[in-house]
């Protein structure tokens, strides 16, 4: 495929990722995009000028420099008071002192008028949450004080009082500040009856949201089923002419991959519905197979259209997807491995040679391969994967990437719900650095490391972001992170000798 076309495709993917951080910094999106794309642009220019690939050491050095510059540009121009949306208050949960000038610049209406201030203060019973200070900001009301009851009792009481006095005008957000003291934030609900319009004029009718789009979901499903069926011919490096007979050979791969991805997203969807969270149906992303990405799909997703009520719901929605997908992928992978052929590994190993795959690049895959094939799989042997095994391996890879404890990935939701937003963000930062170091040993993880550095490290808070999880959910969270480690770490040499792998 034309390298220029590949560069354009990578540029588009990078642009959509960079757009996710545009709301927390004043640095222009184009500059962030240019820094993020610099390694790809420079390495492509190197090939065009010198006619040979750029040395890997230079690529790693350039990538490290660009990642540091990317982080510096975000932090240097970071907004002191990020925009507040329907489910976010005070950005990363770190209350920031805002100057009077910063408050008076936006030409937005005050959330409440003078006559309603006493009504608001009466919503905070002193025996539940002793209110000490109220800060009025253009897009939020921050209420600070002393917590005098259990967090869930305080949130439930104050949320009910606010709803009784103000109807559905506000979302009530309960967060823990940098000083470990919980505070409340009232954020205007844009979908409330009588909400202000785009010009700040009250009394406008809220725009009705269309959440369920079944025809769009079905159309994307059918398109993705076709592209994944077509993708198998590319994965098998078949150059035969397209026909119904040749397309049939791709059905096992397409059916398996679509099932795993669909169950993954269905897990998120059903968990969201359980907590009455508005969410779209699962949308698949079809893509015509290309050498850079020959799998026929970029995956699937659902969109959350209403705030997450509490950390328990955040955890359940986050973990439901990867665990559901893994439960389906595991037996399919064992069956596919059992029907794969054992072949000799070539002298020059490729990262993902489906005709001679080295299972030792993943601890979990090595153990499952040995379990499925027994003594037939020995040291120096590779796997010519069955189509079901190929799709199942991709499903496991998708599970691993989503379990990375960073930002708005499923793993980011999990650690946020387990440890709180501030600690979850710190875990995300450390995880990105560790994966970058691991990519020096396992080069195929470098793409993951770069993508994770382009994503925001912080997850959005739940409405009640203070009440902690129970021990049972904490245990499930630890098991999910353990599964991530099993997938991404290679087989240790000592264990390989013991298993003759």
N, C-alpha and C positions, 0 to 999 in steps of 0.2 A: 504494500500500500504506500502511496505517496507520503513521505515524511512530513510535508507541509500540511497535508490533511490531518495527520495524526496530531501535529502541533496545534492546529485550530481546535480539534476536538478536546484536547487536554486544556486549552485555554478557556473553552466554554465551561467545562466542568469546574475548573479553578475559580472562574468568575462567580458561579453560583454559590460556591463554598465561601468565598470572600465576602459576598453580600451579607452572609449571616452575621458578620462582626461589624457591619457598617453602623449599627445603632449604638455602639458603645465607644466610638472614637470619632474625632473630627478629621482624621486622616482620610483623604479622598480614596474612594474605592479603587480608582484606576491606579493609584500609586501602590496600594497594597497588592493589587493584582500583578502589577509589573514586577514587584519584588518576589512574589510567590512564583512567577513564571520565569524568573531570570535563569535558574539552572537549566530548564528545558530549552529556552531560547539560545543561551550561550552554547550549550552542547550541540544543538542543531546547527548553529553557525559554524562551530568547529568542524563538524562533518562536512559541511558544504565547502569550507575553505581548504581543509587539509585532506579531505577524502578518507578519513579514518575516524573511528570513535574517539571521543575525549577520554583520557585516562580516568579510571574509576576514582583514584585518589583526589584528583582535581574536582570531580563531580561532588564527592562527599564534602570536600572543603568548601566549595561554593554553596552547596546546600546548607551547610551549617551556618555560614556567614549570612545567607539570605534569611534563614529562620530567625536568627538573632535580630537582624534588622527589621523583619516583619513584626516581631514581638515589641521591639523598641518603638516603632512607629505607632503601634496601638496604645502602648502604655504612655508615651509622651503626650499624646493628644487625647487621652481618655477623658470622656465626659465626666465631670464631677457629680452630676445628677442625671443619670441616663433616662431616656424617655420611658414613661410608665405605660404599659399596655394593660389589657384586661386581666392578665394573670401575673404581672410583674410589678414589684414595688421596690424601689431603691436598688435597682440593678442586681448586684451579686449578694444582696443581703447585708451589705456593709454600710450602715448609715453614715452619710458624709455631711459635714457641716457646709451649708450653702450660704454664700454671702447674700446680702439684700439685693445687690445688683443682679446676681444670677437669678433671683426670684422674680424681679420686676421686669426683666427684659422680655420674656414671652408675653405676647398679647392674648393670653387665654383667660377665660372667666374664672373667678374664684369658685372652688367647689361648693361652698355654702355661703350664705349671706350672714350678716351680723345677727339677725334675729334668730338664726338657727344654731348659733354657737352654744347657747345654754342647753338646748335640746340635745346636742351632740354630747356635751359633758355629762348629761344625765344618763346617757347610755352606758356609762362606766361605773357600776356600783363599787364603792370603796372597799367592800369586803371581798370582791372578786379581783378587781384590777384597780389599784389606787392611781388615778390619773394625775400627773404632775405637770405635764407640758404638752401643748398642742402647737404644731408647726403647720402653717398653711402654705402650701406650694401650689403652683399653677395646675398641676395634674394630680395632686394627692393631698391628703391630710394625714400627717404623721402624729400619732398619739403615744407619748412615752410616759411610763410610770413604773409602779412596783406590782409584780404579780403576787397575788395573795391567795391563790387557789391552784388547783391542778390546771395545766395548760388547756386540756380539752374542755374543762368546765368553763374556764375563762372565755375561750373562743366561742363556744356554743352560746353562752349567756350574752356576750356583747354582740355577736352576729345577729341573734334574735332581736335584741333591743334596737340595733340599727335598722333592721328590716321593718320593725314595727313603726319606727319614727319616720324613716325615709323611704320606705318601700324598697324597690329594686334599683334605686339610684346609685348604690355603691357596692363594689366588691370589698369585703373585709379581709385584709391580709394580716396574718400574724407571723412575725419573723423574729429571729434572735439577732441582736446587734453585735457589734464588735466587742462590747463590754460584757457580753453574755447575758444582757438583760433583754427580755422579750419586749417588743413594741408592736403597736397596731398601725396599719396604714389603710385608709379608706380611699379607694380608687374609683373614679366615676365609671359606671357601667355604660358602655356605648350602645348597648342593646336595650337599655331601660326605656320605659314609656316616658315620653317627654324629655328625652336626652337631647343635648345640644347638637346642632347640626355642624357641618364643616366650618361655618363662619362664626361658631360660638353662640348662635342664637338659640335660646331654649324653646322647647315645645315642638321640636321636629319629631316626626314619626321615625322610629328605628327602622333601618333597612332590614328586611327579612333575609336571613341567611339560608341558603340552600345547602344542607349538609349531605343528605343522601343523593347520590347521582348514580343510580344503578346502571343506566345505559352506558355511561362513561366507564364504569368499572368493568362491565361485561365486554365492551369494545376493547379496552386495554388488555383484558385477559386473553381474548381471542388473538389479538395482534401479537402478544408476547408468546402465546403457545406456538404460533407460526414461526416466529423468529428463533425460538429455542429449538424447535424441530429442525429448522434450517441450519442452526449452529452446529449440530452434531456432524454434519458433513464437513464443516470447516475444521472442527476439532480432530476428526479422523483423517484430515488432509486428503479428502476424496475430491477428485476433479471430474467426477462423472456428471453427465448432463442431468439437470433437475427433471424429476418425474415423480408421479405418485409412488412408484415402487421404491425410489431412493429416499424419498421423504419419510416413508414408513420406518426406515431404520433409525430415524431420530426420535421416534415416539417414546421409547423407554426413557431416554435422557430428558426429553421435554416434560413428560408426565411426572417423573420423579422430582425434577427441580421445581416445577410449578407447585407440586404438592407441598414440598418442604417450605418454600417461600410463602405460599398461601396460608398454611397452618400457622406459621410464625406470625403473620400479620393478623390472622383471625384471632390468635391468642390475645394480641393487644386490643383488638376491637371488642371482643367479648368482655374482657376485663374492664374496659372503659364503660361499656354499657351497664355492667354490674353496679358501677358507682354513678350512673346517670350522667356520665361525661359525654358531651357531644363529640362524635368522631365520624369521619367519613368511612365508607367501605374501603377495603384494601384495593389500592391502585397498583397494577404492575407497570413496569417501565420497559417497553420493548426497544430493542436496538438491533439493527442489521449487523450480523457478525462481521467483525473487522479483525485484522491481525493483532492490534493492540488490545482488543477486548472481544474475544471470539465466542463468548458464552450465550449470546442472544438476549440478554436482559441485564439491566442495571439493578435488578431487585424489585422490591415492592415496598409500599409505605401506606400508612394511614395518617390523616391530619386530625389533630386534636383541636376542636373548635370552641371549647369552654375551659375555664380554669380547673386545675386539679384540686379537689377539696382538701386533701391532707396528705401527709407523707406515706401513710399506709396505702392509699390509693395510688400514689406515685410509684411505690415499690411494686404493687401488684400489677399495674399496667406495664411497667418496665420489664419485669421478669417473666411475665406470661408469654411474651413473644419468643425469646430465645429458648426457654425451656420447652415450650410446645413444639417448636421446630426441631429441637434436638431429640426429643422423644420419638418423633416421626423419622428423623434422619438416621438414628442409630441402627434400628433393625434393617432399614433399607441398605445402609452402608455395609453391614455384616453380610447381607445376602449378595450384594454386588461384589464384595471382596472374595466371597466364596466362589463366585462364578468368573473371577478374573484369572488371567494366566500368569504364571511365574516365568519371568524371562531374565536373561543376564543383563546386568547394568552396563551401559556403554562406558567407555573410558572417560569421555567428556560428559559430565552430568549437567543436565538442564534443570531449572527450578521446577517446572511442571511439564515433564515429558509424559503424556498420558499413555504412551506405548511402552515406556520403561520408567515408571515412577519409583523413586527411592522413598519407601515409606518412613524412613528414619528422620525425615525433616520435621515430623510431628510425633510427639510422644504418644498421643492418643491413637493416631493412625497406625503407628508401629505395633502397638499392643493389640488393636483390633485386627490388623492384618495377620498377626501371628495366631490369634484366636481363631480366625476364619480359615486359615490355610495350613496351620500346624507346621509339621516338619518339612513340608514342600517349600516353605519360604526360609531361606538361609542367608548368611552373610554374602554380600555381593549379588544378591538377587533383587530384581525389581518387579514391578507389576504392570502388565498390560491390562488396563482397567476396563471392566465391563461398563456400558453406558450408565447403568444404575449406580455403579460405584463412583463414576465421574460426577454425576449430579449430586450424589450424597456428600462427596468430598466438598463440593462447592457449597452445599448447605451448611456443612460444618464450619467452613471458612467464614460464611456470612454470620453464623452464630458467634464465632470468635470476635469478628470485627465489631459486631453490635454490643458484645459484652465488655469492650474496652471502657474502663471507668472514666470517660471523658465527656464533659459537656452534656449534650442532649442525646447522646447514644444511650442505648438501653442500660449499659453498665454505668453511665453517668447518672441516670435516674436512680439506679440501685444504690450506689454509694452515697448519693445525696440523701435518699430516704433513710439510709442506715446511720449516717454520721452527721447529717445536717449539711446545709448549703456551703458554709465556709470550709469545713473539713473536706467535703466532697470535691470542692474546687481545687484544694491543695493536693488531694489524691490524684486528680486529673492531671495537674501539672507534673507531678512526679512520674506518673505513668507514661506521659509523653516522652520524658527524658529517658526513662528506662527502655522504652521501645526503640528510641533512636540509637541507644547504645547496643541493644540486641541486634539491630539491623546491620551493625558492623560485622556481626558473625553470620547472620542469616540475611543475605542481601535482598531476598524477596520481601522482607518486611519494611524496606526503605520507603516504599510507596505509602504503606500504612502510616509510618512515622510522619511523613510530610503532610498527609491528609489530616492527621490528628492535630498537627501544629497550626493548620489553617482554620480549624474549627474553634469556636469559643470554648474556653475551659469551664465556664460556669453554666450550670443548669438553671432553668427558671424556677422560682419558688412555688410551692403549693400555697393555697389560701391559709391553711393552718400548717405552717412550716416549723412549728416548735414541738408538738407532741411527738415523742419518739416511738419507734417500732417495738413490737413484742419480741421475745427471744426466738420464737419459731421463725419469724421472718428474717431475723438476723442470721440464723443458721442457714436458711435457704440462700441468702445473699452471699455468705461465705462459700457455700457449695458452688454457686454460679461463678464466682471469681476463680475458684479452684478449677472449674471446667475450662475457663479461659487459659489458665496456665498449662493445663494438659494439652491443649490444642496447639498453642503457639511455641512451646518449648520443644527443642529437638530431643531425640532419644539419647539419654546419657550413654557414654561409651561403656561404662561398667555394666549397665543393664543390657546393652546390646550384646556384649560378650556372653552374658548369662543366658540370653534368649537365642544366641547364635544368629543375630541380625546385623 
